[in-house]
Amino acid sequence: ASFTISLHKKDNTTVTIKLRPGVPPSCRIRFKNFFGSELKIKPGENVTFAFTCSTPEKYFVAEIQKNIDCVSDPCPFGDVHLYPPGLPRLNRTYIWDVKASTKAGLELKFCAPWLRQIEPGETCPDSISYNINSSIDEATVNIGTFCRNGSVSRVKLLGGVVMSLHLPWHSPLTTSGFNIANRASIKRLCIIESILKGESSITLMSPNYPLGFPEDELMTWQFVIPSNMRASVFFHNYSLSNCERKEERVEYYIPGSPSNPEVFKLSDSQPANIAGSFNMSLQGCDQDAQNPGILRLLFQVVVQHPQVDENVTYLVDLSKEKNMTVTIHVEGWPSHVPLMSEPICLICKDPRTCDRVLALASGAVYRISFLCKDLSQLRITAEKGIGCMDIHWCQRKIYSLSVPKAITKLPIRLHKFIWKLVATDLINVEITSPSLKLHQHIPEQRCNTSYSYSIVSATPETELNVGVFCPGGSIEKIQMRNNITIALKTFGKGFVNESIHQDLKMSFVPHIKEECIFTVSPNPKAKVYLQTPNSLYGLPPYVSVSWFIVVPSKQTARLGFSKDRMGIACETGRAYVNIKEETLGAEEIVRREDELLPPPRNMYHSFWVNVSNCRPVDKTQLTLLFWVTFADKQIDLGIILAVVASAGVLTAIGLTVYCVKKKKKKTQNPMVGVYNTNVNTQMPGRKGLFGKGRQTNESHVYAVIDEAVVYGHLLKESNGSVAPEVDVYRPFDGPIGSLPPSPPPFSFRKDIKRSSNTEKEPPPLTDTEQDTYTFAHQKSGLSEDNGDANEKEKGDTSVPLLENKEQDGLVE
């Protein structure tokens, strides 16, 4: 097919058809007897031509340029047409080069649906784009590139303009979509007008973006917004030039403002919550000739309905808090930032200072409001630091790890509250939950509460993920080394109600050897699962962790492991599992990594479980899970019968003695016990304190004599005589208690050396060190037996108090 293009000379239009860049000349243009790859048709020419291929749009483009001189000739104001007609279906670029005086202004007015500015390199969905350049003398400034379907309705320029329209070969567009009008001088580079109706958002850039804004220039954006809407400005990307004179700034003209124009630096938080239309101007400066720098700006204007209760403010009192920051943000921040085209929620700390993210620091009081339709899109993340550099200063302090009411009272859901606990190497952290206790979240016992705590212990050598915990469990206390991070994370909307009962507390304690010590007081009716920290990656090398499980006195615990072996092989060192009851003489159970773990066993007293790691070989990791259950202690039936029988015998003996005494009192004289001054009243002391033995004296004998006149008036019956009786106190041979052990057992920490200057506790007394006291009655012919009785007392090493004054002084 052939094409004929006829250009009028007065139209001052040139048509050029040429190969697309980078395309091989497989198709050519046939003009008369000439075959070529380019055809140029000048004003006043009439040309007929054809292509040697059936798909010329793959190889050629057309450029149509119209020159308009508004300086020497009248300007053809009005609608701009696509001329000439009859062009082949190629990708086309229409260029209107308008020259005008700087004493006058030109206005490009676009038809609905107006234009939308795009960033360099971005393409339009329909491949139709406009490019506007300002031309003053020989200087050209790129105002911007625009797509259809936007809010930019007019562009006013000082001096000339070069306007381009790019159309794809398949576009059915037949009109340019804009007209040119004459305006008085605007006294600035350009004015871009944007009409925003309803809730919307627009992104705009400074001229020449991302290159520099012209030196010492001024431009303005006019925003036409309904008075019942609210607009907010956000600077997303900007840079500043090096100014010699003046200062780069942004000026706002807001109708009704008492301080127009309002001047802001580009680094300031820009105005928000603006009611109705406003103007914004960008002013450059005189730049340093040697190092000018670049002034550029990319910003966003968001228009939305005011909140129904837009005048409602919320008080956030952080005046009594220390080292805390509160950030209110959109859900998913900071990893997910909403697109600029998405509806947004704004947080305002005063009526004109709003942003998508608002950070509040401790030590101040804030009144905030929200410009947002749906507050459920917002979240709160807070962080608080607690430190201790001197254990003497902070050892007795107890810190509450609860979320302040200033946060829970806000209509925003708390996403995360982080406590960072910092201490020196010789100071550790103790976390307690006295009433709620903590529940370890593992597959065997998952948390179902509205919040949980993630605890991480960090040392210079390793980072230990202690685990995830929630309230309502069995762990009363956790002791950890060095710096600790506790992150409270919420799930669902129930946290506000459940947070009322938070009881997590923290204190700083002296150094511990283990990385972590848990104190567990399980519910007797529940089965408790406990797992070593860092379960995903295994316990770090050479780390030791202990659990102290409290067993009630009337119950028996049963301890079991979830697998038969530790499941690791050691490259260096040994891995151990140690189990020991907290009672005197208890046997310690020790298993290495190459041995079978102990089978389920009953524990009758509170006990320790310790897991110590070696350096495992590659691809092996130490992760242990064990469980504890409780049952009431069972009393043997034989014991019960024996106790009942013993009670019956004792009752019978008591009745017999009572009857005999009643009978004897009728004929006996009252008997009196007189204190023997030679008796030792010293309590059993340290072994070897006294040098003389009990068997060499009679200090333990109380003599009984017939002296009725002394205490006889106390007896109800004084007639008759009483035969002397003998009563003997026997040593107690029942179970002997012990001092509470120092947790964890020393057998778990074999590398700790005991201090040589520590005073040793005296050993517990044995049966041979107890005193036996004898009451002897004077009977005829038996007084000489007292000496024999003394000979039978063996193992007693104490002496009478009054035999040696030095020993008496020691006691005092």
C-alpha positions in Angstrom: 0.0 0.0 0.0 1.1 3.5 -0.8 0.7 6.6 1.4 0.4 10.3 0.3 1.3 13.1 2.7 0.6 16.7 1.7 2.0 19.5 3.9 0.9 23.2 3.6 3.8 25.6 3.7 2.1 27.9 6.2 1.7 25.1 8.7 5.5 25.0 9.2 5.4 21.2 9.8 8.0 18.6 8.9 7.4 14.9 8.8 10.4 12.5 9.1 10.1 8.7 8.7 13.2 6.8 9.9 14.3 3.4 11.1 13.8 2.6 14.7 17.1 2.6 16.7 18.8 -0.7 16.8 16.6 -2.4 14.1 18.3 -3.9 11.0 17.2 -2.4 7.6 15.2 -5.4 6.5 12.4 -3.2 5.3 12.9 -0.1 3.1 11.0 3.0 1.9 10.2 3.2 -1.8 9.9 6.8 -3.1 9.6 7.1 -6.9 12.7 5.1 -8.0 14.5 5.6 -4.7 14.8 3.0 -2.0 16.0 4.2 1.4 15.8 3.9 5.1 14.7 7.5 5.8 12.2 9.9 4.3 11.9 13.6 5.2 8.9 15.7 4.0 9.2 19.4 4.3 6.5 22.2 4.5 4.7 22.7 1.1 5.7 19.2 -0.3 3.3 16.5 -1.5 4.9 13.0 -1.3 3.7 9.5 -2.2 5.6 6.5 -0.8 5.4 2.9 0.1 7.2 0.2 2.2 8.9 -2.9 0.9 7.4 -5.0 3.8 3.9 -5.7 5.1 4.8 -4.7 8.7 6.6 -1.4 8.6 5.6 -0.6 12.2 8.3 -3.1 13.3 11.0 -1.1 11.5 10.1 2.5 11.2 8.9 5.5 13.4 7.4 8.8 12.4 8.3 12.2 13.9 6.1 15.2 13.2 7.4 18.6 14.3 5.5 21.8 14.1 7.3 25.1 14.8 5.2 28.0 16.3 6.6 31.5 16.6 4.7 33.6 19.1 7.3 36.3 19.2 7.0 37.7 15.6 3.7 36.2 14.7 0.4 35.8 16.4 0.1 32.5 18.4 -2.4 30.0 17.2 -4.2 29.7 20.5 -6.8 27.1 21.0 -7.0 23.3 20.5 -4.0 21.6 19.1 -4.7 19.1 16.3 -2.8 16.1 15.1 -1.6 17.1 11.7 -1.2 16.0 9.0 -3.8 13.3 8.4 -3.1 10.0 6.4 0.1 9.0 8.2 1.0 5.3 8.1 0.4 3.2 11.2 3.8 3.7 12.9 4.9 4.7 16.3 4.5 8.5 16.1 6.0 11.4 18.1 4.3 14.9 17.6 6.5 17.8 18.7 5.2 21.4 19.1 8.1 23.8 19.5 6.6 27.1 20.6 8.8 30.2 21.0 7.5 33.0 23.2 8.8 36.0 25.0 9.7 35.8 28.7 7.5 38.8 29.3 4.4 36.6 28.6 3.4 33.2 29.8 2.0 30.2 28.0 -0.6 27.8 29.4 -1.0 24.2 28.4 -4.5 23.2 29.4 -5.3 19.5 29.3 -8.6 17.8 28.7 -10.1 15.4 31.2 -9.0 12.8 32.3 -5.9 15.1 32.8 -2.3 13.9 33.3 -0.2 12.0 35.9 3.5 12.6 36.3 5.8 9.6 36.1 9.4 9.0 37.1 12.1 8.8 34.5 12.3 5.3 33.0 8.7 4.6 33.9 6.2 3.8 31.1 2.5 4.5 30.7 0.0 1.6 30.7 -1.4 2.6 27.3 2.0 3.7 25.9 0.7 7.3 25.4 2.9 9.9 27.1 3.4 13.6 27.1 6.7 15.4 27.7 6.9 19.0 28.6 10.1 21.2 28.3 10.5 24.8 29.1 12.6 26.8 26.7 14.0 30.1 27.7 16.6 31.6 25.3 18.9 28.6 24.6 18.2 26.9 28.0 15.8 23.9 28.1 14.4 22.5 31.3 12.5 19.2 31.5 9.3 20.0 33.4 8.3 16.3 33.4 6.9 13.3 31.7 3.2 12.5 32.1 0.7 9.7 31.4 -3.0 10.1 30.9 -5.6 9.6 33.7 -4.3 11.8 36.5 -4.9 15.1 38.2 -2.6 17.6 36.4 -5.0 19.9 34.6 -2.7 22.8 33.6 0.9 23.7 33.2 1.9 27.4 32.9 5.4 28.2 31.6 7.5 31.3 31.3 8.8 31.8 27.8 8.7 29.1 25.2 7.7 25.4 25.4 8.6 22.2 23.6 5.6 19.8 23.9 5.8 16.2 22.8 3.1 13.5 22.4 4.2 9.9 21.9 1.6 7.6 20.3 2.0 3.8 19.6 1.2 2.6 16.1 -2.0 1.0 17.2 -3.4 4.0 19.1 -6.8 5.2 17.9 -6.2 8.6 19.4 -7.1 11.4 16.9 -6.8 14.5 19.1 -3.8 15.9 21.1 -5.8 16.3 24.3 -4.7 19.9 25.1 -4.8 23.5 24.0 -2.5 26.5 24.2 -3.5 29.8 25.8 -1.7 33.1 26.4 -1.2 34.3 30.0 0.5 37.2 31.6 4.0 36.6 32.9 4.1 34.2 35.8 7.5 35.4 37.1 8.7 31.9 37.8 9.8 28.8 35.9 6.4 27.2 35.8 3.2 26.6 37.7 1.6 23.1 37.7 -2.0 22.9 38.6 -3.5 19.7 40.0 -7.2 19.0 40.7 -7.8 16.4 43.4 -11.4 15.2 43.8 -12.4 12.8 46.5 -9.8 10.5 48.2 -6.7 10.4 46.0 -3.0 10.6 45.9 -0.5 12.3 43.5 3.2 12.0 43.1 5.1 15.0 41.7 8.8 15.8 40.9 10.8 18.9 40.6 11.9 19.9 37.0 14.9 18.0 35.6 14.3 15.2 38.2 16.4 13.3 39.1 18.9 15.9 37.9 19.2 19.3 39.5 16.6 22.0 39.7 17.8 25.2 37.9 19.9 27.5 40.0 18.1 30.3 41.9 14.8 29.4 40.2 11.3 29.4 41.6 8.3 27.2 40.7 4.9 26.5 42.2 2.4 23.7 42.5 -1.3 24.6 42.8 -3.6 22.0 44.4 -7.3 22.4 44.0 -9.0 20.4 46.7 -12.6 20.4 48.0 -12.9 22.3 51.3 -14.4 19.3 53.1 -11.3 17.2 52.3 -7.9 17.0 54.0 -4.5 17.1 52.3 -1.1 16.1 53.6 2.3 16.5 52.0 5.1 14.0 52.2 8.7 14.3 50.9 10.0 10.9 49.8 13.2 11.8 48.1 15.2 15.1 48.1 18.7 16.4 48.0 20.1 19.9 48.5 22.7 21.9 46.6 25.6 23.9 48.1 24.3 27.4 48.4 26.5 30.5 48.4 23.6 32.9 48.8 20.0 32.5 49.9 18.6 29.3 51.2 16.7 26.5 49.5 13.2 26.2 51.0 9.6 25.3 50.5 6.8 27.9 50.9 3.1 27.1 51.5 0.2 29.5 51.0 -2.7 28.0 52.9 -6.0 30.0 52.8 -7.0 31.0 56.3 -3.5 30.6 57.8 -2.4 33.6 59.9 1.3 33.2 58.8 1.2 33.0 55.0 3.5 32.0 53.5 4.6 29.3 55.8 8.3 28.5 55.2 9.7 25.0 55.7 13.1 23.4 55.1 13.1 20.4 52.9 14.3 18.4 55.9 11.3 19.5 58.0 8.1 17.5 58.5 5.8 19.0 55.9 2.2 20.3 56.6 -0.6 17.8 56.9 -4.3 17.8 57.5 -4.7 20.9 55.3 -8.3 21.8 54.8 -9.0 22.6 51.1 -6.8 24.1 48.4 -3.3 25.4 48.9 -0.1 26.3 46.9 3.4 25.0 47.4 6.5 26.6 46.0 10.1 25.4 45.7 12.8 28.1 45.8 16.5 27.4 44.8 19.6 29.4 45.8 22.8 30.8 44.3 25.0 27.7 44.1 28.7 27.3 44.7 30.4 27.5 41.2 33.0 24.9 42.2 30.7 22.4 43.9 27.1 23.3 43.0 25.4 20.1 44.2 21.9 19.1 43.2 18.5 20.3 44.4 15.8 17.8 43.6 12.5 16.8 45.1 10.0 13.9 44.8 6.9 14.3 47.0 3.4 13.0 47.5 0.1 14.7 48.2 -2.5 12.6 49.9 -6.2 13.7 50.0 -8.7 11.9 52.2 -11.9 12.4 54.2 -11.4 13.8 57.7 -12.0 11.3 60.4 -15.5 11.4 61.9 -14.0 12.4 65.2 -11.1 14.4 63.8 -11.1 16.7 66.8 -10.6 13.8 69.2 -7.1 13.7 70.7 -5.4 10.9 72.7 -3.1 11.7 75.6 0.1 9.7 75.6 2.0 10.5 78.9 5.6 9.2 78.7 6.9 11.8 81.1 7.8 9.3 83.8 9.3 6.8 81.4 13.0 6.5 80.7 14.9 5.1 77.7 11.8 4.3 75.8 10.5 5.0 72.3 7.0 4.4 71.0 6.5 4.1 67.2 3.0 4.1 65.7 3.1 2.8 62.1 1.2 1.0 59.4 1.0 -2.8 59.7 4.0 -4.5 58.2 6.3 -1.6 58.8 9.3 -1.3 58.2 9.7 -4.3 55.9 6.5 -3.4 54.0 5.9 0.2 53.0 2.5 0.9 51.4 2.5 2.0 47.8 2.0 5.7 47.4 -1.2 4.9 45.5 -2.7 3.0 48.4 -5.0 4.7 50.9 -3.0 5.6 54.0 -3.5 6.2 57.7 -1.8 9.3 59.2 -0.8 9.8 62.8 -0.7 13.5 63.9 1.1 14.8 66.9 -0.4 18.2 66.3 -3.1 19.3 63.8 -0.6 20.1 61.1 2.2 17.5 61.8 1.1 14.1 60.5 2.9 11.2 59.0 2.6 7.5 58.2 5.1 6.8 61.0 5.2 8.7 64.3 7.9 8.2 66.9 7.4 9.3 70.4 10.3 9.6 72.9 10.1 9.1 76.7 10.1 12.1 79.0 7.3 14.0 77.3 3.5 14.2 77.1 1.9 14.0 73.6 -1.6 14.7 72.3 -2.1 12.7 69.1 -4.9 12.2 66.6 -5.5 10.1 63.6 -6.4 10.9 60.0 -7.5 7.4 59.0 -10.6 5.6 58.1 -9.7 2.3 59.5 -7.5 2.3 62.6 -7.1 -1.4 62.5 -4.3 -0.8 59.8 -2.1 0.8 62.5 0.2 -0.9 65.0 2.4 0.2 67.9 6.0 -1.0 68.4 7.8 0.2 71.6 11.3 -0.4 72.9 12.7 0.2 76.4 16.2 -0.1 77.7 17.2 -1.1 81.2 20.9 -1.2 82.2 23.0 -2.0 85.2 26.7 -1.3 85.4 27.2 -1.7 89.2 25.5 -4.6 91.0 25.6 -2.8 94.3 23.5 0.0 92.9 20.8 -2.1 91.1 20.8 -5.5 92.8 17.8 -4.8 95.0 15.7 -3.1 92.4 12.9 -5.0 90.8 11.7 -3.8 87.4 8.2 -4.5 86.1 8.2 -5.7 82.5 4.6 -4.7 81.7 3.3 -2.5 79.0 2.5 1.0 80.2 -1.1 2.0 80.4 -0.3 5.0 78.2 0.1 2.5 75.3 -2.7 0.1 76.1 -5.3 2.9 76.4 -4.7 3.9 72.7 -7.2 2.6 70.1 -4.2 1.0 68.3 -3.2 -2.6 68.6 0.2 -3.2 70.2 2.4 -5.2 67.8 5.5 -5.6 69.8 7.1 -4.3 73.0 10.8 -4.9 73.3 12.9 -4.7 76.6 16.7 -4.6 76.1 18.4 -5.5 79.3 22.1 -4.5 79.4 24.6 -5.5 82.0 28.3 -6.1 82.5 29.9 -9.5 82.3 29.7 -10.1 86.1 26.0 -9.2 86.3 23.1 -11.4 85.2 19.4 -11.1 84.7 16.7 -12.8 86.6 13.1 -12.9 85.2 10.2 -14.0 87.4 6.5 -14.5 86.9 5.3 -15.2 90.5 1.6 -15.7 89.8 1.0 -16.4 86.1 4.3 -18.3 85.6 5.6 -18.9 82.1 4.7 -21.6 79.6 7.3 -22.7 77.1 5.9 -22.8 73.5 6.9 -26.0 71.8 5.0 -28.4 69.5 4.0 -30.6 72.4 2.4 -27.7 74.3 1.6 -24.7 72.2 0.6 -21.3 73.5 -3.0 -20.2 73.0 -2.8 -16.8 74.7 -3.1 -13.3 73.1 0.6 -12.6 73.6 4.0 -14.3 74.1 7.5 -13.4 75.1 10.5 -14.2 72.9 13.7 -14.2 75.0 17.2 -14.0 73.6 20.4 -14.0 75.6 23.5 -12.5 73.9 27.1 -12.9 75.0 30.2 -11.8 73.2 30.8 -15.5 72.2 27.3 -16.7 71.3 23.6 -15.7 71.0 21.2 -18.1 72.7 17.5 -18.1 71.7 16.1 -19.1 75.1 12.7 -19.7 73.7 9.1 -18.4 73.3 7.0 -18.2 76.4 3.5 -17.2 77.3 1.7 -16.8 80.6 -0.1 -19.7 82.4 2.7 -22.3 82.8 5.1 -23.7 85.4 8.3 -21.7 85.0 8.6 -19.3 88.0 12.1 -17.9 87.3 14.7 -17.8 84.6 18.3 -16.6 85.3 20.4 -15.7 82.2 23.8 -14.3 81.5 24.7 -10.9 80.0 22.6 -8.9 77.6 19.0 -10.0 77.3 16.3 -9.0 74.7 12.7 -9.8 75.7 10.1 -9.1 72.9 6.4 -9.2 73.8 4.4 -9.9 70.7 0.6 -9.8 70.5 -1.8 -12.0 68.6 -5.4 -10.9 68.1 -7.4 -8.4 70.0 -7.5 -10.0 73.4 -4.2 -8.5 74.7 -5.9 -5.3 76.1 -7.9 -7.4 78.6 -5.2 -10.0 79.3 -2.5 -7.3 79.8 -4.2 -6.2 83.1 -2.8 -9.3 84.8 0.8 -9.0 83.6 3.3 -9.9 86.3 6.6 -10.4 84.6 9.4 -8.8 86.6 13.1 -8.5 86.2 16.1 -7.9 88.5 19.9 -7.9 88.2 21.7 -10.7 90.1 25.3 -11.7 90.6 27.1 -13.8 88.0 26.0 -17.5 87.4 28.1 -20.1 85.7 25.4 -21.6 83.5 24.0 -19.8 80.5 20.5 -20.3 81.8 18.8 -21.6 84.9 15.1 -22.3 85.0 13.1 -22.7 88.3 10.0 -24.8 87.5 7.0 -25.3 89.9 4.6 -27.4 87.8 0.9 -27.7 88.3 0.5 -31.1 90.0 -2.3 -32.0 87.6 -0.5 -31.2 84.4 2.2 -32.8 82.3 5.0 -30.3 81.8 7.3 -30.4 78.8 10.7 -28.6 78.9 13.1 -28.1 76.1 16.7 -26.9 75.7 17.1 -23.4 74.3 18.0 -22.7 70.7 15.9 -25.7 69.6 16.0 -24.8 65.9 19.8 -24.8 65.7 20.8 -26.9 68.8 22.4 -25.9 72.0 25.6 -23.9 71.3 29.0 -25.6 72.0 30.1 -25.7 75.7 26.8 -24.2 76.9 25.3 -25.5 80.2 21.6 -25.1 81.1 19.9 -26.2 84.3 16.4 -26.7 85.5 15.3 -26.9 89.2 12.0 -28.7 89.5 10.1 -28.2 92.7 8.3 -31.3 94.0 5.6 -30.8 96.6 6.2 -32.7 99.9 3.0 -34.8 99.5 3.7 -35.7 95.9 6.0 -37.8 93.7 7.4 -36.5 90.4 8.1 -38.7 87.4 10.8 -37.6 85.0 11.2 -38.9 81.4 13.0 -38.0 78.2 11.4 -37.9 74.8 14.2 -40.0 73.2 16.8 -42.6 74.2 20.0 -40.7 73.5 21.2 -37.1 73.1 21.6 -37.6 69.4 25.0 -36.0 68.9 28.6 -36.9 68.5 31.3 -34.8 70.1 34.3 -33.4 68.3 35.9 -32.1 71.4 34.8 -32.4 75.0 31.9 -34.4 76.4 28.1 -33.7 76.6 26.4 -34.6 79.9 23.0 -35.0 81.4 23.0 -34.8 85.2 20.1 -35.5 87.4 20.2 -35.1 91.2 17.6 -34.8 94.0 17.8 -32.0 96.4 18.2 -34.1 99.5 21.1 -35.3 101.7 22.9 -38.3 100.3 21.0 -38.3 97.1 22.6 -40.3 94.2 23.6 -38.3 91.1 22.7 -39.7 87.8 25.2 -38.9 85.0 24.9 -39.8 81.3 27.3 -39.0 78.5 26.4 -38.4 74.9 27.4 -41.9 74.0 25.2 -43.5 76.7 21.5 -44.2 76.9 19.5 -41.6 78.7 17.9 -42.8 82.0 14.4 -44.4 81.6 11.4 -42.7 83.3 12.0 -42.6 87.0 10.2 -41.4 90.1 11.7 -38.4 92.0 10.6 -38.0 95.6 12.2 -34.6 96.3 12.8 -31.4 94.4 15.6 -32.1 91.8 18.0 -30.7 89.3 18.4 -31.5 85.6 21.5 -30.2 83.9 22.4 -30.4 80.2 26.0 -29.5 79.2 27.1 -29.5 75.6 30.4 -30.3 73.9 31.5 -29.2 70.5 29.5 -31.4 68.3 30.7 -32.7 64.9 29.2 -31.1 61.8 25.5 -31.6 61.1 24.7 -32.8 64.7 23.0 -30.6 67.3 21.9 -31.1 70.9 18.2 -30.6 71.4 16.6 -32.4 74.4 13.0 -32.5 75.4 11.9 -34.0 78.7 8.6 -34.2 80.7 7.5 -34.1 84.3 4.3 -35.5 85.8 3.1 -35.6 89.4 1.1 -38.1 91.5 0.2 -38.2 95.2 2.6 -40.2 97.4 1.2 -43.8 98.1 1.4 -45.0 101.7 1.9 -48.8 102.1 -0.9 -50.7 103.7 1.5 -52.6 105.9 2.9 -49.3 107.3 -0.6 -48.1 108.1 -1.4 -51.4 110.0 1.8 -51.2 111.9 1.2 -47.6 112.9 -2.3 -48.5 114.1 -1.0 -51.5 116.1 1.7 -49.4 117.6 -0.8 -46.8 118.7 -2.9 -49.5 120.3 0.1 -51.0 122.3 1.1 -47.5 123.5 -2.4 -46.8 124.6 -2.5 -50.0 126.6 0.9 -49.3 128.2 -0.3 -45.8 129.1 -3.4 -47.1 130.8 -1.4 -49.6 132.8 1.1 -47.0 134.0 -1.7 -44.7 135.0 -3.4 -47.3 137.1 -0.2 -48.4 138.8 0.7 -44.8 139.7 -2.8 -44.2 141.1 -2.5 -47.2 143.3 1.0 -46.3 144.5 0.2 -42.7 145.3 -2.1 -43.8 148.2 0.9 -45.3 150.1 3.9 -43.4 148.8 5.7 -40.3 150.1 6.2 -37.6 147.6 9.5 -37.7 145.8 11.6 -34.7 144.8 14.2 -34.3 142.0 17.1 -32.2 143.1 19.4 -30.6 140.5 23.0 -31.9 140.5 25.4 -29.0 140.2 27.9 -31.3 138.5 25.7 -32.0 135.5 26.8 -30.7 132.1 24.1 -28.4 130.7 26.2 -27.5 127.6 24.4 -28.1 124.3 26.2 -30.5 122.0 28.8 -28.4 120.2 31.5 -28.7 117.6 33.4 -31.9 117.7 36.5 -31.7 119.8 35.7 -28.5 121.5 35.9 -30.2 124.9 38.6 -32.7 125.8 37.0 -34.9 128.5 34.6 -37.7 127.6 31.3 -38.3 129.2 32.2 -41.9 130.2 34.8 -40.5 132.7 32.4 -38.6 134.8 28.9 -38.6 136.2 27.7 -35.3 134.9 24.8 -36.8 133.1 23.1 -38.4 136.2 20.3 -36.6 138.0 20.1 -37.9 141.7 16.6 -38.4 143.1 16.2 -38.2 147.0 13.4 -38.6 149.5 12.8 -35.0 150.5 9.0 -34.7 150.7 9.2 -31.3 152.4 10.4 -29.5 149.3 7.7 -30.1 146.7 5.3 -32.3 148.6 2.6 -29.6 148.9 2.1 -29.9 145.2 1.0 -33.4 145.3 -2.7 -34.1 145.8 -2.0 -37.1 148.0 0.8 -36.8 150.6 0.2 -40.0 152.7 2.3 -43.1 152.0 5.7 -43.5 150.4 6.7 -43.6 146.7 9.1 -46.1 145.3 11.7 -44.5 143.0 11.3 -45.0 139.3 13.9 -44.7 136.5 13.2 -42.7 133.3 15.7 -42.6 130.4 15.9 -40.2 127.4 17.0 -42.0 124.3 18.8 -40.3 121.4 16.6 -39.4 118.3 17.3 -41.9 115.5 14.8 -40.5 112.9 15.7 -38.7 109.6 18.1 -35.8 109.9 17.5 -32.6 107.8 20.1 -30.8 105.8 20.9 -27.3 104.6 19.3 -26.3 101.3 21.8 -26.9 98.5 23.4 -24.1 96.6 21.8 -24.3 93.1 22.9 -25.8 90.8 24.6 -28.8 92.4 28.4 -28.6 92.5 28.6 -31.8 90.5 27.2 -29.9 87.6 29.9 -27.3 87.8 33.0 -29.2 88.3 35.2 -26.4 87.0 34.4 -24.1 89.9 37.1 -24.1 92.6 36.0 -23.5 96.1 37.6 -20.6 97.9 40.3 -21.7 100.4 39.3 -19.0 102.9 35.7 -20.1 103.1 34.7 -21.2 106.6 33.7 -24.8 106.7 30.3 -25.7 108.2 30.4 -28.2 111.1 29.5 -31.7 110.1 26.1 -32.9 111.2 26.0 -34.7 114.5 25.9 -38.5 114.5 24.2 -40.8 116.9 27.4 -41.3 118.9 27.6 -37.5 119.5 24.1 -37.3 121.2 23.7 -37.1 125.0 21.9 -39.7 126.9 20.5 -38.5 130.2 19.6 -41.0 133.0 17.3 -40.5 135.9 18.3 -42.8 138.8 16.1 -43.6 141.8 17.7 -44.5 145.1 16.9 -48.1 146.0 18.5 -50.1 148.7 21.4 -52.2 147.3 21.4 -50.5 143.9 23.3 -47.2 144.5 26.5 -48.8 143.4 25.0 -49.5 140.0 25.4 -45.8 139.0 29.0 -46.4 138.3 28.2 -49.3 136.0 25.7 -47.2 134.1 28.4 -44.6 133.4 30.6 -47.2 132.0 27.9 -48.2 129.5 27.7 -44.7 127.9 30.0 -44.9 124.9 30.8 -42.2 122.3 29.9 -39.2 124.4 32.7 -36.6 124.4 31.1 -33.7 126.4 32.2 -32.7 130.0 30.5 -30.8 132.8 30.2 -27.1 132.2 31.5 -26.2 135.7 34.6 -28.4 135.6 36.6 -25.8 133.5 36.2 -22.1 133.7 37.9 -21.6 130.3 35.3 -23.7 128.6 32.5 -21.9 130.4 33.9 -18.6 129.0 33.9 -20.1 125.5 30.3 -20.8 125.7 29.4 -17.3 126.8 
